[in-house]
Amino acid sequence: MYHTPEDIGKIIQTTRKKLGLTQKDLALTSGTGLRFIIELEKGKSTCQLGKVLTVLRTLGIKLNFDLPPLE
């Protein structure tokens, strides 16, 4: 289970490297800046959610949510 911005950053970094992309490549293909990618991979907790979702989509990473029972 992933619970922290650092966990998400590590997933993004690992996936990016497995795909053979540099941080600059990812920034260009996701329409974000290099600084954003660097900070995201370091686990910066104040990264913009919309941009994070764009980077995840660019890498092919899918999010799944487990909702609590709503009764």
CNS distance restraints for C-alpha pairs under 8 A (distance, minus, plus):
assign (resid   2 and name CA) (resid   7 and name CA) 5.74 0.50 0.50
assign (resid   2 and name CA) (resid   8 and name CA) 7.07 0.50 0.50
assign (resid   3 and name CA) (resid   7 and name CA) 6.61 0.50 0.50
assign (resid   4 and name CA) (resid   8 and name CA) 6.66 0.50 0.50
assign (resid   4 and name CA) (resid  43 and name CA) 7.73 0.50 0.50
assign (resid   5 and name CA) (resid   9 and name CA) 6.10 0.50 0.50
assign (resid   5 and name CA) (resid  40 and name CA) 7.89 0.50 0.50
assign (resid   5 and name CA) (resid  43 and name CA) 4.54 0.50 0.50
assign (resid   5 and name CA) (resid  44 and name CA) 6.36 0.50 0.50
assign (resid   5 and name CA) (resid  45 and name CA) 5.54 0.50 0.50
assign (resid   6 and name CA) (resid  10 and name CA) 6.15 0.50 0.50
assign (resid   6 and name CA) (resid  41 and name CA) 7.26 0.50 0.50
assign (resid   6 and name CA) (resid  42 and name CA) 6.25 0.50 0.50
assign (resid   6 and name CA) (resid  43 and name CA) 3.82 0.50 0.50
assign (resid   6 and name CA) (resid  44 and name CA) 7.23 0.50 0.50
assign (resid   7 and name CA) (resid  11 and name CA) 6.35 0.50 0.50
assign (resid   7 and name CA) (resid  43 and name CA) 7.16 0.50 0.50
assign (resid   8 and name CA) (resid  12 and name CA) 6.24 0.50 0.50
assign (resid   8 and name CA) (resid  41 and name CA) 7.54 0.50 0.50
assign (resid   8 and name CA) (resid  43 and name CA) 6.94 0.50 0.50
assign (resid   9 and name CA) (resid  13 and name CA) 6.09 0.50 0.50
assign (resid   9 and name CA) (resid  40 and name CA) 5.48 0.50 0.50
assign (resid   9 and name CA) (resid  41 and name CA) 3.82 0.50 0.50
assign (resid   9 and name CA) (resid  42 and name CA) 5.82 0.50 0.50
assign (resid   9 and name CA) (resid  43 and name CA) 4.97 0.50 0.50
assign (resid  10 and name CA) (resid  14 and name CA) 5.97 0.50 0.50
assign (resid  10 and name CA) (resid  41 and name CA) 5.99 0.50 0.50
assign (resid  10 and name CA) (resid  42 and name CA) 7.55 0.50 0.50
assign (resid  10 and name CA) (resid  43 and name CA) 7.68 0.50 0.50
assign (resid  11 and name CA) (resid  15 and name CA) 6.06 0.50 0.50
assign (resid  12 and name CA) (resid  16 and name CA) 5.99 0.50 0.50
assign (resid  12 and name CA) (resid  41 and name CA) 6.45 0.50 0.50
assign (resid  12 and name CA) (resid  56 and name CA) 7.20 0.50 0.50
assign (resid  12 and name CA) (resid  59 and name CA) 7.74 0.50 0.50
assign (resid  13 and name CA) (resid  17 and name CA) 6.18 0.50 0.50
assign (resid  13 and name CA) (resid  41 and name CA) 5.76 0.50 0.50
assign (resid  14 and name CA) (resid  18 and name CA) 6.19 0.50 0.50
assign (resid  15 and name CA) (resid  19 and name CA) 6.22 0.50 0.50
assign (resid  15 and name CA) (resid  59 and name CA) 7.06 0.50 0.50
assign (resid  16 and name CA) (resid  20 and name CA) 6.40 0.50 0.50
assign (resid  16 and name CA) (resid  21 and name CA) 5.40 0.50 0.50
assign (resid  16 and name CA) (resid  22 and name CA) 7.18 0.50 0.50
assign (resid  16 and name CA) (resid  23 and name CA) 7.75 0.50 0.50
assign (resid  16 and name CA) (resid  26 and name CA) 7.45 0.50 0.50
assign (resid  16 and name CA) (resid  59 and name CA) 6.91 0.50 0.50
assign (resid  17 and name CA) (resid  21 and name CA) 5.71 0.50 0.50
assign (resid  17 and name CA) (resid  22 and name CA) 7.12 0.50 0.50
assign (resid  21 and name CA) (resid  25 and name CA) 5.69 0.50 0.50
assign (resid  21 and name CA) (resid  26 and name CA) 6.39 0.50 0.50
assign (resid  22 and name CA) (resid  26 and name CA) 6.34 0.50 0.50
assign (resid  23 and name CA) (resid  27 and name CA) 6.14 0.50 0.50
assign (resid  23 and name CA) (resid  34 and name CA) 6.45 0.50 0.50
assign (resid  23 and name CA) (resid  37 and name CA) 6.35 0.50 0.50
assign (resid  23 and name CA) (resid  38 and name CA) 7.05 0.50 0.50
assign (resid  24 and name CA) (resid  28 and name CA) 6.20 0.50 0.50
assign (resid  24 and name CA) (resid  33 and name CA) 7.97 0.50 0.50
assign (resid  24 and name CA) (resid  34 and name CA) 5.55 0.50 0.50
assign (resid  25 and name CA) (resid  29 and name CA) 6.15 0.50 0.50
assign (resid  26 and name CA) (resid  30 and name CA) 5.88 0.50 0.50
assign (resid  26 and name CA) (resid  37 and name CA) 7.52 0.50 0.50
assign (resid  26 and name CA) (resid  55 and name CA) 7.65 0.50 0.50
assign (resid  26 and name CA) (resid  58 and name CA) 7.90 0.50 0.50
assign (resid  27 and name CA) (resid  31 and name CA) 5.87 0.50 0.50
assign (resid  27 and name CA) (resid  32 and name CA) 4.84 0.50 0.50
assign (resid  27 and name CA) (resid  33 and name CA) 5.18 0.50 0.50
assign (resid  27 and name CA) (resid  34 and name CA) 5.24 0.50 0.50
assign (resid  27 and name CA) (resid  36 and name CA) 7.79 0.50 0.50
assign (resid  27 and name CA) (resid  37 and name CA) 6.30 0.50 0.50
assign (resid  28 and name CA) (resid  32 and name CA) 6.46 0.50 0.50
assign (resid  28 and name CA) (resid  33 and name CA) 7.24 0.50 0.50
assign (resid  28 and name CA) (resid  34 and name CA) 7.96 0.50 0.50
assign (resid  29 and name CA) (resid  58 and name CA) 7.18 0.50 0.50
assign (resid  30 and name CA) (resid  54 and name CA) 6.34 0.50 0.50
assign (resid  30 and name CA) (resid  55 and name CA) 5.63 0.50 0.50
assign (resid  30 and name CA) (resid  58 and name CA) 5.84 0.50 0.50
assign (resid  32 and name CA) (resid  36 and name CA) 6.62 0.50 0.50
assign (resid  32 and name CA) (resid  37 and name CA) 7.42 0.50 0.50
assign (resid  32 and name CA) (resid  51 and name CA) 7.13 0.50 0.50
assign (resid  33 and name CA) (resid  37 and name CA) 6.58 0.50 0.50
assign (resid  34 and name CA) (resid  38 and name CA) 6.28 0.50 0.50
assign (resid  35 and name CA) (resid  39 and name CA) 6.14 0.50 0.50
assign (resid  36 and name CA) (resid  40 and name CA) 5.94 0.50 0.50
assign (resid  36 and name CA) (resid  47 and name CA) 7.57 0.50 0.50
assign (resid  37 and name CA) (resid  41 and name CA) 6.08 0.50 0.50
assign (resid  38 and name CA) (resid  42 and name CA) 6.33 0.50 0.50
assign (resid  39 and name CA) (resid  43 and name CA) 6.39 0.50 0.50
assign (resid  39 and name CA) (resid  44 and name CA) 5.47 0.50 0.50
assign (resid  39 and name CA) (resid  47 and name CA) 7.71 0.50 0.50
assign (resid  40 and name CA) (resid  44 and name CA) 5.52 0.50 0.50
assign (resid  40 and name CA) (resid  47 and name CA) 6.55 0.50 0.50
assign (resid  40 and name CA) (resid  52 and name CA) 7.69 0.50 0.50
assign (resid  47 and name CA) (resid  51 and name CA) 7.62 0.50 0.50
assign (resid  47 and name CA) (resid  52 and name CA) 7.08 0.50 0.50
assign (resid  48 and name CA) (resid  52 and name CA) 6.30 0.50 0.50
assign (resid  49 and name CA) (resid  53 and name CA) 6.17 0.50 0.50
assign (resid  50 and name CA) (resid  54 and name CA) 6.30 0.50 0.50
assign (resid  51 and name CA) (resid  55 and name CA) 6.25 0.50 0.50
assign (resid  52 and name CA) (resid  56 and name CA) 6.23 0.50 0.50
assign (resid  53 and name CA) (resid  57 and name CA) 6.16 0.50 0.50
assign (resid  54 and name CA) (resid  58 and name CA) 6.11 0.50 0.50
assign (resid  55 and name CA) (resid  59 and name CA) 6.31 0.50 0.50
assign (resid  56 and name CA) (resid  60 and name CA) 6.18 0.50 0.50
assign (resid  56 and name CA) (resid  61 and name CA) 4.97 0.50 0.50
assign (resid  56 and name CA) (resid  62 and name CA) 6.97 0.50 0.50
assign (resid  57 and name CA) (resid  61 and name CA) 5.75 0.50 0.50
assign (resid  57 and name CA) (resid  62 and name CA) 6.95 0.50 0.50
